[in-house]
Amino acid sequence: MEWLKISHLPAEEIKQRQNKVLENFMRHELPYSPFYRKLFEDHGIKFSDIKTTDDLQKVPFSSKADIAPTKEDSTRSRGFILAPDEKLIKKYASKIKLGRIIWGKITRQDVKKELEWEYKPIHIHFTTGRSALPIPFTYSARDIEMLREAGERLLDTAKISRSLVAINAFPYAPHLGFWQVYNALTKVGMTSVQTGGGKVMGTQKIMDATERLKAGHLVFLPGYGCHLMREAVKQKKDFSNLKVIISGGERASVGLKDKVKGHLYELGAKDVSFLSTYAFTEGKVAWIQCHERSGYHLYPDLEYVEVIDKDGKRVKDGESGELVYTSLGWRGSVVVRYRTGDMVEGIEYEPCPHCGKTVPRIKMDIQRNSEIKEFHLTKVKGELVNCNNFYPIMTSNSDIEEWQVEIRKKNNDPYEIDEIVVYIAAKEGVIFETMKQQLQKAIHDEVFITVEVIEKKLPELLQMLGMETELKEKRIIDNRPKDK
């Protein structure tokens, strides 16, 4: 596998390879994108001007605002799909590819088949679309092979044993999480159950399959995984064969990991690695930790990432800022200098101290823009509130089984003041009033707002969260009337 070589190359050689891939992509692939042809033309940039990753700084940023469909234009994302036609191929295709066509090395029918395999969109993923219309991102047949290859790399990085059974508990949907795991497991030939999550197969059957098949690997969304383990403890299931837990789709906080590991210990799994993944739809793959304290190992032949400050300038190696992503090895939908909105602690370039791989790694502490399902920052009573801050407070509290935050208008009156309500399902035996006071103080100290805390029974709160009916549980909801 080429990955085994790439992942241990010296940093300088990785950089040289990346520059070569980038230059080829800029000259012969990106010109097929309608959006980037116009962007480069509007800014007087030639595709041949971009030869190295440093040259990328000449290219303006793109963002979700450029690609997200609107009610007025629902097809904006098509501009990011590589769509070569005869005129563009003659102008931009590599000499090798053109030579095969011109000198009749392959028939016209073969040319059509090759072009369709490489460029024709055959598979689509969507963003979750909670704050806007879902964004479609396409894969060609070639891309599907790359998705499978990336899945094999992910499992290699996680040191997954192919002899053990895996349970994919991601929800079945046209989203990256489920399909990355499916392609990874089938690529390496692991025995696996693609459950479709609680909404499809159901939590009871997923627990039964994990126990009966003596599964060694389990993959899930963090919130659902915690729910799954809690239910398994109630039924005294035997999960003693579990070796590696992989979570994705959203951040798994330290508090949540501790809760899951506590449940696992009760289930007989006393030495389990809990590894997190990082991904976003526009990146087309997922990246994983090799160790619970490592960063997310990148694939430098498939993408280039950089980190910028608030002014859009690159930061020094290892410094924090916003993650910016550039496609390198992809067809279908591609993005260049794409602002993810995710804040990272930096990129590590020295060899990984845990596995020895030399590929760059995104440091594990990521403030994800998408962690807040419907908003990132919001004003409450005129004050700007970072709702991300609720996550570590709630998940680190061992007395809380489940929780949800609602932002609403007082008395449901659109002309009243804003208020925040925190719904809590407390652990059995916990004195709610005592916990309520402690929680209100913790939230006030961290978020600088006063909240109302209301107790709910666990079954009711699980239903409010949509734990087994939604793609992702609804942790924070904004029920204020929308501006017209």
Residue pairs with C-beta under 8 A, 6 or more apart in sequence:
1 152
1 156
3 149
3 152
3 153
3 156
3 299
4 156
6 14
6 17
6 299
6 300
6 301
6 359
7 153
7 156
7 157
7 297
7 357
7 358
7 359
8 356
8 357
8 358
9 17
9 358
10 358
11 349
11 350
11 358
14 300
14 358
14 359
14 360
15 53
17 300
17 301
18 53
18 300
18 301
18 304
18 328
19 51
19 52
19 53
21 301
21 328
21 329
22 50
22 51
22 52
22 53
22 56
22 304
22 326
22 328
23 50
23 51
23 52
24 94
25 327
25 328
25 329
26 47
26 48
26 50
26 51
27 47
27 48
27 92
27 94
28 92
28 93
28 94
28 97
29 82
29 92
29 331
29 334
30 36
30 47
30 82
30 334
30 336
31 37
31 47
31 88
31 91
31 92
32 82
32 83
32 84
32 88
32 92
32 119
33 79
33 80
33 81
33 82
33 83
33 334
34 78
34 79
34 83
35 62
35 66
35 67
35 79
35 80
36 80
36 336
38 79
39 45
39 59
39 60
39 62
40 46
40 47
40 59
43 59
43 60
45 58
45 59
47 92
49 55
49 58
50 56
50 58
50 59
53 304
53 306
56 304
56 306
56 326
56 336
56 337
57 314
59 336
59 337
60 337
61 312
61 324
61 337
61 338
61 339
62 335
62 336
62 337
62 338
62 339
63 338
63 339
63 341
64 132
64 135
64 339
64 341
66 76
67 76
67 77
67 79
67 80
67 135
67 282
67 335
68 76
68 77
68 132
68 133
68 135
69 75
69 76
69 77
69 132
69 133
69 134
69 135
69 136
70 76
70 133
71 133
74 133
77 135
77 136
77 137
77 333
80 333
80 334
80 335
81 121
81 138
81 332
81 333
81 334
82 119
82 331
82 332
82 333
82 334
83 119
84 92
84 93
84 115
84 119
89 97
89 98
89 101
90 98
93 101
99 105
100 106
101 111
106 114
116 141
117 140
117 141
117 142
118 140
118 141
118 142
118 331
119 140
119 142
119 331
119 332
120 140
120 141
121 138
121 139
121 140
121 332
121 333
122 138
122 139
122 140
122 141
122 144
123 138
123 139
123 143
123 144
123 179
124 136
124 137
124 138
124 139
124 174
125 136
125 137
125 139
125 174
125 175
125 176
125 179
125 281
125 284
126 134
126 135
126 136
126 137
126 174
126 175
126 281
127 134
127 135
127 137
127 281
128 134
128 175
128 370
128 373
128 471
128 472
129 135
130 373
130 374
131 373
131 374
131 375
135 281
135 282
136 333
137 281
137 282
137 284
137 332
137 333
138 332
138 333
139 147
139 284
139 332
139 333
140 331
140 332
142 331
143 284
143 330
143 331
143 332
144 183
146 284
146 285
146 302
146 329
146 330
147 179
147 180
147 183
147 284
147 285
148 183
148 184
148 186
148 187
149 187
150 180
150 184
150 285
150 286
150 299
150 302
151 180
151 181
151 183
151 184
151 185
151 187
151 188
151 285
152 184
152 187
152 188
153 299
154 180
154 184
154 277
154 285
154 286
154 287
154 288
155 162
155 184
155 185
155 188
155 190
157 288
157 289
157 290
157 297
157 355
157 357
158 244
158 246
158 273
158 275
158 288
158 289
158 290
159 244
159 290
159 355
160 166
160 188
160 190
160 217
160 244
161 216
161 217
161 243
162 188
162 189
162 190
164 190
164 215
164 216
164 217
164 241
164 243
165 190
165 191
165 192
165 193
165 213
165 214
165 215
165 216
165 217
166 185
166 190
166 191
166 192
166 193
166 215
166 216
166 217
166 218
166 219
167 192
167 193
167 195
167 206
167 209
167 210
167 213
167 215
167 217
167 218
167 219
168 178
168 181
168 182
168 185
168 192
168 193
168 194
168 195
168 219
169 195
169 197
169 198
169 206
169 218
169 219
169 220
169 221
169 224
169 225
169 228
170 177
170 178
170 181
170 197
170 219
170 220
170 221
170 248
170 249
171 177
171 178
171 196
171 197
171 198
171 199
171 200
171 221
171 224
171 471
171 472
172 178
172 194
172 196
172 197
172 199
172 200
173 471
175 281
175 471
176 279
176 280
176 281
176 284
176 285
176 286
177 221
177 248
177 249
177 279
177 286
178 194
178 196
178 197
180 248
180 279
180 285
180 286
181 194
181 219
181 246
181 248
182 194
185 192
185 194
186 192
190 217
191 213
193 209
193 213
193 215
195 201
195 205
195 206
195 209
197 206
197 220
197 221
197 224
197 468
198 206
198 224
198 227
198 228
198 467
198 468
199 468
199 469
199 470
201 209
202 468
203 227
203 228
203 231
203 468
204 231
206 228
207 228
207 231
207 232
207 235
207 237
209 215
210 218
210 232
210 237
210 239
210 242
211 232
211 237
211 238
211 239
214 241
215 239
215 241
215 242
216 241
216 242
216 243
216 244
217 242
217 243
217 244
217 245
217 246
218 225
218 242
218 244
218 245
218 246
219 245
219 246
219 247
219 248
220 228
220 245
220 246
220 247
221 247
221 248
221 249
221 250
221 472
221 473
222 247
222 249
222 250
222 251
222 252
222 253
222 256
222 260
223 250
223 256
223 465
223 467
223 472
223 473
223 475
224 467
224 468
224 473
225 245
225 247
225 260
226 256
226 259
226 260
226 263
227 402
227 462
227 467
229 259
229 260
229 263
229 264
229 267
230 263
230 401
232 239
232 263
232 267
233 263
233 266
233 267
237 267
238 267
238 268
239 264
239 267
239 268
239 269
240 267
240 268
240 269
240 270
241 269
242 264
242 267
242 269
242 272
243 269
243 271
243 272
243 273
244 272
244 273
244 275
245 260
245 264
245 272
245 273
245 274
245 275
246 275
246 276
246 277
246 288
247 274
247 275
247 276
247 277
248 276
248 277
248 278
248 279
248 286
249 472
250 368
250 370
250 371
250 472
251 276
251 366
251 368
251 371
251 391
252 274
252 276
253 391
253 392
253 395
253 396
254 392
254 395
254 396
255 392
255 394
255 395
255 396
255 397
255 398
256 395
257 274
257 292
258 396
258 398
259 395
259 398
260 274
261 272
261 274
264 270
264 272
273 291
273 292
274 292
275 288
275 289
275 290
275 291
275 292
276 288
276 289
276 296
276 364
277 286
277 287
277 288
277 289
277 296
278 286
278 287
278 288
278 296
278 362
278 366
279 285
279 286
279 287
280 325
280 340
280 342
280 370
282 325
282 333
282 335
282 338
282 340
283 303
283 325
284 327
284 330
284 332
284 333
285 299
285 302
285 303
287 296
287 297
287 298
287 299
287 362
288 296
288 297
289 295
289 296
289 297
289 364
290 297
290 352
290 354
290 355
290 357
291 354
291 355
293 354
293 364
294 352
294 353
294 354
294 355
294 361
294 364
295 348
295 352
295 361
295 362
295 363
295 364
296 361
296 362
296 364
297 352
297 355
297 357
297 359
297 361
298 305
298 359
298 360
298 361
298 362
299 329
299 359
300 359
300 360
301 328
301 329
302 327
302 328
302 329
302 330
303 325
303 326
303 327
303 328
303 329
304 325
304 326
304 328
305 323
305 324
305 325
305 326
305 347
305 360
305 362
306 314
306 323
306 324
306 326
306 337
306 347
307 314
307 315
307 319
307 320
307 321
307 322
307 323
307 324
307 344
307 346
307 347
308 314
308 315
308 321
308 322
308 324
308 339
309 315
309 321
309 322
310 321
310 322
315 321
315 346
317 346
317 347
317 349
318 346
318 347
318 348
318 349
319 346
320 343
320 344
320 345
320 346
321 343
321 344
321 346
322 339
322 340
322 341
322 342
322 343
322 344
323 340
323 342
323 343
323 344
323 362
323 366
324 337
324 338
324 339
324 340
325 335
325 337
325 338
325 340
326 335
326 336
326 337
326 338
327 334
327 335
327 336
340 369
341 369
341 370
341 376
342 366
342 367
342 368
342 369
342 370
343 366
343 367
343 369
344 362
344 363
344 365
344 366
344 367
345 363
345 364
345 365
345 366
346 363
347 360
347 361
347 362
347 363
348 360
348 361
348 362
348 363
349 360
351 357
351 358
352 358
352 361
367 388
368 388
369 376
371 388
371 391
372 387
372 388
372 476
373 472
373 474
373 475
373 476
373 477
374 476
374 477
374 478
375 387
375 476
375 478
376 386
376 387
376 388
377 384
377 385
377 386
377 387
378 384
378 385
378 387
378 407
378 478
379 385
379 418
380 407
380 418
380 419
380 420
380 449
381 417
381 418
381 449
383 448
383 449
385 420
385 447
385 448
385 449
386 447
387 405
387 476
389 446
389 447
390 405
390 422
390 443
390 447
390 475
390 476
391 475
393 439
393 442
393 443
393 446
393 447
394 400
394 403
394 422
397 435
397 439
397 442
398 427
399 426
399 427
399 430
399 435
400 424
400 425
400 426
400 427
400 435
400 439
401 425
401 426
401 427
401 458
401 461
402 424
402 425
402 458
402 461
402 462
402 465
402 467
403 422
403 423
403 424
403 425
403 461
403 475
404 422
404 423
404 461
404 464
404 465
404 474
404 475
404 476
404 477
405 420
405 421
405 422
405 423
405 451
405 475
405 476
405 477
406 420
406 421
406 422
406 423
406 476
406 477
406 478
406 479
407 418
407 419
407 420
407 476
407 477
407 478
407 479
407 480
408 418
408 419
408 421
408 478
408 479
408 480
409 415
409 416
409 417
409 418
409 419
409 479
409 480
409 481
410 416
410 417
410 418
410 419
414 480
414 481
418 480
419 451
419 452
420 449
420 451
420 452
421 451
421 452
421 453
421 454
422 439
422 443
422 451
422 452
422 453
422 454
423 454
423 455
423 456
423 461
423 464
424 432
424 435
424 436
424 439
424 453
424 454
424 455
424 456
424 461
425 455
425 456
425 457
425 458
425 460
425 461
425 462
426 432
426 435
426 455
432 455
436 453
436 455
439 453
440 450
440 451
440 453
443 449
443 451
444 450
444 451
456 464
462 468
464 474
465 473
465 474
465 475
466 473
466 474
467 473
